[in-house]
Amino acid sequence: MKISRLYLIFSATICVLLFGAGYLPAQHIKPKTQQYSGDPQSEGARIVAKMKFKPLEFTPPKAEKVEMDNGMILYLMEDHNLPLFRINATIRVGSVYDTAEKMGLASLVGQTLRSGGTTSMPSDKLNRELEFIAASVETGVSRESGSASLSVMKKDIDKGLKIFADILMNPAFEEDKIKKRKNEVIESLRRENDTPRSIVFREYRKMIYGGDHPYGRKIEGELETVQGITRDDIIAFYKKYFRPDNIIMGISGDFKKDDIVKKLNEAFGKWAKSDEKPPEVAKVKKSFDKTVNYAYKQVNQSNIVMGHLGIERKNKDYFPVMLMNYVLGGGSLKARIPNVVRGERGLAYSVHSDFYTQKDLGFFYVTCQTKSESTIEAITLILDEIRKISSEHITDEELTRAKDTIINQFVFRFANSASIVGQMVSIEFDGLPYDYLDTYVENIRAITKKDILGVAKKYLHPDKTKILVVGDESKFDKPLKELGKVNTIELRKY
């Protein structure tokens, strides 16, 4: 039996090392002797704790950057392991550019860009052409960005690129496809109050940003605004934001770089760039105040979200904030909030915290699902942990575990060529330094307990937290008003 256990432990360790680095060129891996550090809780863990092993000193592989004459940016990486070709494009567009009267317009454009056919190929024929070559094209628009992707076999690159370029450059936005998508969105909006989780994050965004700010609105829009969107609105929005100088493409697969750049120039070279600048998005007003909010839902479980404004993606404190959050509630079950609320008290199966970042101020939140009878207890325990990490240093063990986990997970962000070019596209889109990935591990290793306490004091506000509970207050362990004056949210009935 002992031999079997040792065999399983060694096998698991070797599998992690092999499959974690299996797609990476050897020059990116440098051994360095280290011993396991942690808190062994089982027989297997105690055996591993005695082992000495060589961790991966990882140098991120790079994609090659090319800028076309029309302003389109390309990140390319050849990968000849499989006869596949992929493009994942990010577009500088988003629902943040919707007006209050046309909420949902950007999302509708993103969906019907692909489904609505092109001026040279009706949607039904386009679908048949893609199906015949086993290719896929997808498009969409989220809050701050748009996306377009192509996946095709190497032998069909020319045809796949022709279709992909036609969709991006010459969309037809067929009226029946617009109507179909509008009906789907409207039906989804009518059903959104069926799910407590949909309610909590929709209302939480409104509380954080206000319903008038683009960050506080729903990407899909409201019932009345979606009904009022016309094909002319869609075409005007497309023409304003979809242009080559607004697009960053991550390209990976079985190709030769010079050949594919030539093909891309042939496909997109005649697409003219524009000097028009996008409109300014209203800045988020930085303010913190405590509110307690409640929405009735006849369920046996309370859905809780609580938090406040956070940081923007380019904040200089991004790394210590992310590490601090890992210790607080974003890491494993040993993170403080999950350990107390779930592990010690058994009040929730799912509970975690996060700092959601975007171009302007994002938000910090803790989300928890607990039985109705432990609602106030769970909220109190969460607030206590936020106060605790804001008032005293974390332990050496917590700091080491957080750093080791984040650094060891870093390599898995480069499992294949598509992931690698995707990282570079994100860096370009977010305006981060070109050497961001090269310095990533160094930035994590440099963080101290003092840094963690500093950002916790600066960016956590336990006494100015917005709390939202969706559930049945008649079943709560204590009245919600014990946390403060309660604002009742009336859910819309359709």
Secondary structure by P-SEA (a helix, b strand, c coil): caaaaaaaaaaaaaaaaaaaccccccccbbbbbbccccccccaaaaaaaabbbbccbbbbbbbbbbbcccbbbbbbbbbccccbbbbbbbcccccccccccccaaaaaaaaaccccccccccaaaaaaaaaaacbbbbbbcccccccccccccccaaaaaaaaaaaaaccccccaaaaaaaaaaaaaaaaaccccaaaaaaaaaaaaaccccccccccccccaaaaaaccaaaaaaaaaaccccccbbbbbbccccaaaaaaaaaaacccccccccccccccccbbbbbbbbbbbbccccbbbbbbbcccccccccaaaaaaaaaaaccccccccccccccccccccccccccccccccccccccccccccccaaaaaaaaaaaaaaaaacccccaaaaaaaaaaaaaacccccccaaaaaaaaaaaaaaccccccccaaaaaaaaccaaaaaaaaaccccccbbbbbbbccccccccccccccbbbbbbcccc
